[in-house]
Structure formats: structure tokens, C-alpha cells
Amino acid sequence: MNSNRKIDLMVNKSGFVQRDISWLSFNARVLQEANDPSVPTNQRIRFLGIFSNNMDEFFRVRVATLKRMAELTSSKTRLNIHMENDVSEVLVDLLHIVLKQQSEFDRIWANIQLEMKKDRIFIKNDQQLTKDQKMFVIEYFENEVRSNIIPLMIEGLPELPYLRDKSIYLGVVMQKKNSAYKQKYALIEIPSKTLGRFVKLPTPKGETHIILLEDIVRVNLPYIFSYFGYDHFEANIFKVTKDAEIDLDNDVSTSFVEKIQKGLKKRRKGKPVRFVYDKEMNSGLLNYLIKKLKLNNKSSIIPGGRIHNFKHFMDFPDVFPNSKRKTVAIPHPSLNSAIRVTDVIVKKDILLHFPYHSFNAIIDLLREAAIDPDVKSIKITAYRLASESKVINALVNAARNGKKVEVMLELKARFDEEANLEWKAVLEEEGVKVILGIPNMKVHAKVCIINKRMHNRTVQYGFVSTGNLNEKTANFYGDHCLLTSNRNIMADINRIFYFLENPLSHASALQDCKTVLVSPVGMRKKINELIDKEIKEAKKGFPASITLKLNSLSDVSLIEKLNQATVAGVEVNLIIRGIYSAKRQTKKKPFSSPFAISIVDAYLEHARVLVFHNGGNVLMFISSADWMVRNLDHRVEAACPILDNDLKKELLEILKIQLSDNVKARILDPEFMNNYVSSPGRKRIRSQQEIYNHLLKNNR
């Protein structure tokens, strides 16, 4: 790729980094972790799984969206500033980067397998088994696998059967050795969701041998198809990634739930946006599949290695001698000796930092409310829940104990729509009032309010969080959660629920929020005002600073505003995990840009924190919202102030540690170099470990 084309790829015509290119740069940082020899082997494999899972979602959502845009718009029509360049050109650029990253992925995986050999850990395929291992595989297939597979004979069918988006398939070519003309094609869905992907084999002492489920199926192909009398088999893995968009029809007689259900059915039959296959696949079968899937030269047809759906490798068996013991979550010092969480937070605010602090405090709070005879009601929002949700269990128990329980359940949470429909049925069966969201808008705020009668008065308490109420992801997502009974905060959470209960007649409720910043009505305006205040202070020669921690920063107007602040002399520090649509500097338009880093480590940095110097009276918010158009203008989000001075100091110390990271922090720039922060001669600071040590010390 020539240098001019490289510049076009990186930025649009207004000079902003393309959002999707920036996201791929984040996934490159995930690959860096997989490539880091200082990271334990099991974690390196997990990062490869994360990379693969990210890429699947990228194709389902972003590439699918761009392809729809390309179909709907002419080359002269641009839908937004991030798409000023031709959409078809952007798709070509994206695929070019994806192929390069896939090549790097393959290289890293080959190196990891060499490391595994040093530990005498081997992944065996169907051609590498000993006699005893083959007998084990045949027996395992008979006892565990056979009843979970249904071979599909596809040759001669007018169209392919429905192929699941998240599954892998074994494409089988059957022949008779005495005749090359007599052959048949078949497909077998690998039942990894039911059985898992990995099976340990009988092995010599001191070694570990693992076989993938698809190779167990390969061994048993002669048994599966014995009826046909074929004696030669070729079998290769492939997968299809489909458009994940849910189209909701406008039929006014159809309920919102029915629309979601219809949308899910349509998604299952969505257009393929990527076809990934084993490059050793039989050419006849490959061409047959491409034709039947209606793919063409504009489709993302990607040759790969023998293994696909690498996301399963996030759950690779822990068989490594160098795997580190899991860090134990720290009980919060204010809650450690308390009999009840409730008794503490009605007296003072508590700030939890996940995954360093235990999520049990949230579960305990809800369980206490469920059995407390003085608690009258619980209202809570839910976006993504754990599969065996303790949060739901607590809410169900509360309803059974006569509490008035109300759950705002976001049915449009992407990829969780089906699970949330199931939770809706569970909750309603137990008498819980379920609010289903707002048409054309997602509810992404993470808030809870509990009403209790104490000494003949109503006391309100609850929490505001940056992350989902999911006890599973709380073990590896970095988030903050404020437990509080502050009257002003609770009053605004009441207003949020008042709006959610009837968005049409209570439309003004969000505008009445005075303490909590809420989108889509007031958050953007307030953020602009706070930045403008820092700019004015800097121009007067007074101290001025802004520190932001976000998952994504792509809102063009706010990026411009931050650049203005930097030029004015405001110290702007950014910690951005993923998308960062920075403006690219040129010789004609040089300017001061904010200091921006991205931290990728064992935990997923998921928290959003906003800090403004504010003339020395620091303003600090934790938020559910990234600085993207969708979050600020098209979602219900909440940014909650941290009002307690001790909690401000605590959170500022955590941000200070993260900004000092010189082990896992990368410098963000429009050239996507992903260079590590370098601090020669300074103490090595790995922020996630330092934060854990800091909180552990405070706990003691």
C-alpha cells in the first residue's frame, strides 16, 4: 500500500480518524497482548480468543452496517462525518487490515504452540492419535457426541439449510476410491455449545494431549456415513458471519415484544457478511458453498487455517504450569465488618471498583432489600445479565416477599435480546413489573433505587454504575459503582424512572434532573459548558485540566472542543480503551492534541470517568456513556457526580495510577502505531496490578 493510500485509509476528508479503522487498531492491541512473551501462555491464548470474538462482532455489526450503507447510498452521498470517504473504499480498506491482522494472528498462534510444546502440552488432530487415543475418541463419540449431531446432505438441494451464525460447520466430501465421479457433500454442525470445544485425551505421564471436538467428528466420519458405503473423506471447517441488525417493522398492531421476536428470526436468516474457511477445503465444495450462500467478489471470503471460531479458546483448559493463581476480589473496607450493606450506605457513600472489589456487595444489597420488611419497592435497570443471574434471583425473591419490584429491561441490548426476552417471562411470572424500553432509543443507564420506611419517614438509597449488573463479567470488567443515599442523586434517579414508565407523558422528567447528567437531554450541553469553563480558566492563566476515561471517543464536536481546550492551555489527559477518532495533524494545520493512552491488560477497562478541575473545586462523574453520538443523543444514559471528598481522592488516585502506566499503556495517535508508553529509568507501573495493591493496602 502506498503512503498516500495509507493516509486516505486512516482519516476521512475532515481529518478525523475513521471510526472503524480505529476500532481495528484496538483489536491490534489485543493481538499485542497475545504476542507478549511476558504474559502467561494461558492468558495469551485467551487474548487470541478475545481477538476472534471481537472480530466476529465487528463483522456482524460494523461491516454489515457499512455494506447496507453501500447498497443504500451512492458514492456521492455521505451519511455522517465518519463516512465522508466512499463506503465501498472503506470496506476494501477494512478487509485489507483484517487480512493483515489474521496473518499476524496465525503467526502468534504458531509461536504459542511452540511454547506449549515446551510445557509438553499438545493439541492433537485426527491424524496424530495413538491407538489407545483413537479408541477413546470412538467411545467418546458414541457416548457423548453422536446424539448431538445431525448430518445434512446438501448436494442437489435448491438452497442450503439454515446455517447458524455462531456455529462452526464441518464441510464433508465423500468419495469411493474406485470412482472419483461418485461423491457427495454433507455438512455437520459441531455441537460445541452443548459439549464444549476441548476434550482431554489419555496421555503419557508428564504430557497433556487435547483434541478439538471437530477432530473427534472427523475420526468418526466412516461411522456417521456408513450407510452410503463411501471409503474416502475430506472434511474442513468453515463458518458464516451474518448481519446482526434487527429490523423492527412499523406495524402498529404488533407489540414491541413481537417485533423483537420477529427481528430475531430475521437476524437468523440475515445476509452473510463473512465466510471464513480452511484454505485446504476441497475446491468443489468451496465453490458450491460460495454459490449457495450467494457470495461474490465483494463478499468477505477469507481463507484461514484449520481452526475457526477461536473465541472458544477463551475457555481453553487450564493445563499450564505457569498459569498464575486468580486474584481474589477484595471486600470493601467499609463493608468488610458490617452486618448489612444497607446500614452503611444510608450513612455514607461507598465507591466500589470492580473487579478489584467483590460484586457480592451489590447482590447482598438486593438480597437485604428482598427480605427487609421495611423495604417497600425496588426499581432497577438491566441491560446485560449473567446467564444464572443472582440479581434476578434477588428481585424475584423481593416480589415474592410482597415488595413492589420494577425492572427496566432493555430488549434491544445487542446479542442479549433473546436472553432478555426469557428474563422478561421469568420476572413477569413472579409479579415483577417489567418496562420494555423506548422505541428508537436504548436505555443504557445503570441505576437502582430502593424505597424503605425508617422511623416514620421514607429513605431512598441505591446505586449508579458504569457497568452491567452481571456478576460474571464483574470478575474481569473494570468498572465503578457508587452506592449512595444522597437525596439529590436519588431524586434524579426517581425522575429517570418516572420518564421510563411513560416516556410520552413524562417527557420533561429528564430535563428536571439537577444533579445527575442524563442523555439524551442534558449531558452533551453540560459537558460542553464544563469544557468551556476550563478553556476560560486556562486563558486567564489559571490552572485548568480535564481527565477522561472512556471506552470510545468518536463524537466529532467534542473532539474538536477538546482540541480547542488543549490549544488554550488546558491539560487534557485521555484514557481510551477502544475507538478514538482523533484529528490528524498536517503540516498546514498543526495543533496541540490531548495526551491519550489505551490500557489493554488482563481486565477489560470498561469504566467511564469525567474529571474537571473546575477552579480547584474538582467536579467528577462516573458514567454509563461513551462520547459517541449514539450515547449522547440517542440513548438514556446517566453520569453521576462523586460528591464525597474522600471518594474523589480515591478515584483520582486510581486515575493517576492509570495515567502513569508504562507497562500496558499504549500511546494513541492517528498513525495507529500502538507504541507502548516508554519511561526509561522509571519504576515499572502496571496499573491494574498497582490498583489492586493500592486497594488491598487501604483495606488493611
VENRA-V504627 format. One record per backbone hydrogen bond with DSSP energy under -1.0 kcal/mol. CO is the residue of the C=O (numbers start at 1). NH is the residue of the N-H. Records with the same first field share a line. If there is no record, write none. Layout:
# VENRA-V504627
CO: NH + NH
This chain:
# VENRA-V504627
2: 6
3: 7
4: 8
5: 9
6: 10
7: 11
10: 18
12: 15
15: 584
16: 12
18: 22
19: 23
20: 24
21: 25
22: 26
23: 27
24: 28
25: 29
26: 30
27: 31
28: 32
29: 33
30: 34
31: 35
36: 39
40: 44
41: 45
42: 46
43: 47
44: 48
45: 49
46: 50
47: 51
48: 52
49: 53
50: 54
51: 55
52: 56
53: 57
54: 58
55: 59
56: 60
57: 61
58: 63
59: 64
60: 244
61: 65
62: 66
63: 67
64: 68
65: 69
66: 70
67: 71
68: 72
69: 73
74: 77
80: 83
86: 90
87: 91
88: 92
89: 93
90: 94
91: 95
92: 96
93: 97
94: 98
95: 99
96: 100
97: 101
98: 102
99: 103
100: 104
101: 105
102: 106
103: 107
104: 108
105: 109
106: 110
107: 111
108: 112
109: 113
110: 114
111: 115
112: 116
113: 117
114: 118
115: 119
116: 121
117: 120
120: 208
122: 210
125: 128
130: 134
131: 135
132: 136
133: 137
134: 138
135: 139
136: 140
137: 141
138: 142
139: 143
140: 144
141: 146
145: 148
146: 149
152: 187
154: 157
168: 190
169: 238
170: 188
171: 236
172: 186
173: 234
174: 184
175: 231 + 232
176: 179
181: 183
184: 174
185: 154
186: 172
187: 152
188: 170
190: 192
191: 195
192: 196
197: 213
199: 211
204: 207
208: 122
209: 201
210: 124
211: 199
212: 216
213: 217
214: 218
215: 219
216: 220
218: 221
220: 224
221: 225
225: 228
232: 175
234: 173
236: 171
237: 278
238: 169
239: 276
241: 273 + 274
251: 254
255: 259
256: 260
257: 261
258: 262
259: 263
260: 264
261: 265
262: 266
263: 267
264: 268
267: 270
271: 243
274: 241
275: 302
276: 239
277: 304
278: 281
282: 286
283: 287
284: 288
285: 289
286: 290
287: 291
288: 292
289: 293
290: 295
291: 294
296: 299
299: 301
300: 275
302: 277
304: 279
309: 312
310: 313
311: 314
312: 315
313: 316
317: 319
320: 323
330: 358
332: 335 + 336
341: 345
342: 346
344: 347 + 348
350: 483
352: 481
353: 357
354: 479
356: 330
359: 362 + 363
360: 364
361: 365
362: 366
363: 367
364: 368
365: 369
366: 370
367: 371
368: 372
372: 375
374: 453
376: 404
377: 451
378: 406
379: 449
380: 408
382: 410
389: 393
390: 394
391: 395
392: 396
393: 397
394: 398
395: 399
396: 400
397: 401
398: 403
399: 402
404: 378
405: 433
406: 380
407: 435
408: 382
409: 411
410: 413
413: 416
416: 420
417: 421
418: 422
419: 423
420: 424
421: 425
422: 426
423: 427
424: 428
425: 429
427: 432
428: 431
433: 407
435: 409
438: 441
442: 636
446: 465
447: 381
448: 463
449: 379
450: 461
451: 376 + 377
452: 459
457: 454
459: 452
461: 450
462: 484
463: 448
464: 482
468: 470
470: 474
472: 475
473: 476 + 477
476: 604
478: 606 + 607
479: 354
480: 466
481: 352
482: 464
483: 350
484: 462
486: 490
487: 491
488: 492
489: 493
490: 494
491: 495
492: 496
493: 497
494: 498
495: 499
496: 500
497: 501
502: 506
506: 509
510: 513
517: 639
518: 522 + 523
519: 637
522: 526
523: 527
524: 528
525: 529
526: 530
527: 531
528: 532
529: 533
530: 534
531: 535
532: 536
533: 537
534: 538
535: 539
536: 540
537: 542
538: 541
544: 571
545: 613
546: 573
547: 611
548: 575
549: 609
550: 577
551: 578
552: 627
553: 581
555: 559
556: 560
557: 561
558: 562
559: 563
560: 564
561: 565
562: 566
563: 567
564: 568
565: 570
566: 569
571: 546
572: 595
573: 548
574: 597
575: 550
579: 553
580: 582
582: 17
595: 574
596: 668
597: 576
598: 666
604: 478
608: 623
609: 549
610: 621
611: 547
612: 619
613: 616
614: 617
616: 618
619: 612
620: 642
621: 610
622: 640
626: 628
627: 554 + 555
628: 632
629: 633
630: 634
634: 442
636: 444 + 445
637: 519
638: 624
639: 517
640: 622
644: 648
645: 649
646: 650
647: 651
648: 652
649: 653
650: 654
651: 655
652: 656
653: 657
654: 658
655: 659
658: 661
664: 600
665: 677
666: 598
669: 672
675: 667
679: 682
685: 662
686: 690
687: 691
688: 692
689: 693
690: 694
691: 695
692: 696
693: 697
694: 698
695: 699
696: 700
